[in-house]
Amino acid sequence: MNVVIISGSMRGQSQSLKVSTWFMEHAESLGYTPTLIDLHQAQLPMYDDGETEVPQLSDLKKTLEDADAVVFVSPEWNGMMSHGIVNFMHYIDKELANKPAMLVGVTSGRNGHYPLMQMRVMGYKNNQFIISPENVLVQGVKDIMNSHSPEPDSPDESVQKRADYALRVLSEYAKALQQVRASGVIDFAQFKNGV
Ligand SMILES: Cc1cc2nc3c(=O)[nH]c(=O)nc-3n(C[C@H](O)[C@H](O)[C@H](O)COP(=O)(O)O)c2cc1C
């Protein structure tokens, strides 16, 4: 499985990037082929309907086109999902259509549900990715996913087990949804945008 992991924090030294790196390494250990998109590094300008030249966009779109699945890792900022992920969704078209997406909410405190809930309703309408029921919630992130050998029976171990499971479920959705894309039923000429 080619899986793209999108780190949604706009901060340089972000915890979401650390979590995304954990997913990269774990995906590799499961035999998948992961690619990281760090939205801090990508430096996409705020979408303005093509008025700004965005040279990095073609590589980003190609990465998504080549993906079988995507993981959105969003920090919770002021009770909201990453504005960087929302901005990115305006730039893309059907690169992720009928591919599975897994959601990861990240917080230094005890929240993190807001980005999960918001990502569950945002973006899929026109980008048409399919959201896996298996979320990952990373609370108290500074103490979580700092290594791949968590303390037994710790919150870190519990999150890492959940993350492993969610990734393996994503891989099965990736296989199943290849059939949908190859079916000949998908008709973006007539039904470009969802309702
Ligand atoms: C502008 C800003 C607003 C934040 N608001 C929240 C919040 O509403 N709820 C919360 O649980 N954490 C909040 N945090 C803390 C983040 O959860 C914390 O920074 C965490 O490390 C994830 O963000 P990061 O990936 O940018 O590091 C906020 C952080 C920033 C920078």
The ligand as an SDF file (V2000), in Angstrom:
LIG
                    3D

 31 33  0  0  0  0  0  0  0  0999 V2000
   -2.7380   28.2760   18.3030 C   0  0  0  0  0  0  0  0  0  0  0  0
   -2.8950   27.0330   19.1340 C   0  0  0  0  0  0  0  0  0  0  0  0
   -4.1380   26.7290   19.6430 C   0  0  0  0  0  0  0  0  0  0  0  0
   -4.3150   25.5530   20.3990 C   0  0  0  0  0  0  0  0  0  0  0  0
   -5.5780   25.2350   20.8400 N   0  0  0  0  0  0  0  0  0  0  0  0
   -5.7770   24.0360   21.4310 C   0  0  0  0  0  0  0  0  0  0  0  0
   -7.1050   23.5970   21.7500 C   0  0  0  0  0  0  0  0  0  0  0  0
   -8.0850   24.2650   21.4810 O   0  0  0  0  0  0  0  0  0  0  0  0
   -7.2580   22.3920   22.3340 N   0  0  0  0  0  0  0  0  0  0  0  0
   -6.2020   21.6000   22.6250 C   0  0  0  0  0  0  0  0  0  0  0  0
   -6.4220   20.5070   23.1440 O   0  0  0  0  0  0  0  0  0  0  0  0
   -4.9390   21.9710   22.3320 N   0  0  0  0  0  0  0  0  0  0  0  0
   -4.7060   23.1620   21.7520 C   0  0  0  0  0  0  0  0  0  0  0  0
   -3.4190   23.5480   21.3980 N   0  0  0  0  0  0  0  0  0  0  0  0
   -2.2900   22.7130   21.7840 C   0  0  0  0  0  0  0  0  0  0  0  0
   -1.9700   21.6670   20.7120 C   0  0  0  0  0  0  0  0  0  0  0  0
   -2.8310   20.5840   20.9500 O   0  0  0  0  0  0  0  0  0  0  0  0
   -0.5200   21.2820   20.8420 C   0  0  0  0  0  0  0  0  0  0  0  0
    0.2880   22.3360   20.3410 O   0  0  0  0  0  0  0  0  0  0  0  0
   -0.1690   19.9580   20.1900 C   0  0  0  0  0  0  0  0  0  0  0  0
    1.2310   19.7840   20.3010 O   0  0  0  0  0  0  0  0  0  0  0  0
   -0.5880   19.7890   18.7240 C   0  0  0  0  0  0  0  0  0  0  0  0
   -0.1580   20.8420   17.9090 O   0  0  0  0  0  0  0  0  0  0  0  0
    1.2050   20.8050   17.0460 P   0  0  0  0  0  0  0  0  0  0  0  0
    1.1210   19.6340   16.1370 O   0  0  0  0  0  0  0  0  0  0  0  0
    1.2400   22.1190   16.3300 O   0  0  0  0  0  0  0  0  0  0  0  0
    2.3480   20.6350   18.0310 O   0  0  0  0  0  0  0  0  0  0  0  0
   -3.2110   24.7110   20.6700 C   0  0  0  0  0  0  0  0  0  0  0  0
   -1.9600   25.0500   20.1490 C   0  0  0  0  0  0  0  0  0  0  0  0
   -1.7880   26.1840   19.3760 C   0  0  0  0  0  0  0  0  0  0  0  0
   -0.4330   26.4920   18.7920 C   0  0  0  0  0  0  0  0  0  0  0  0
  1  2  1  0
  2  3  1  0
  2 30  2  0
  3  4  2  0
  4  5  1  0
  4 28  1  0
  5  6  2  0
  6  7  1  0
  6 13  1  0
  7  8  2  0
  7  9  1  0
  9 10  1  0
 10 11  2  0
 10 12  1  0
 12 13  2  0
 13 14  1  0
 14 15  1  0
 14 28  1  0
 15 16  1  0
 16 17  1  0
 16 18  1  0
 18 19  1  0
 18 20  1  0
 20 21  1  0
 20 22  1  0
 22 23  1  0
 23 24  1  0
 24 25  2  0
 24 26  1  0
 24 27  1  0
 28 29  2  0
 29 30  1  0
 30 31  1  0
M  END
$$$$
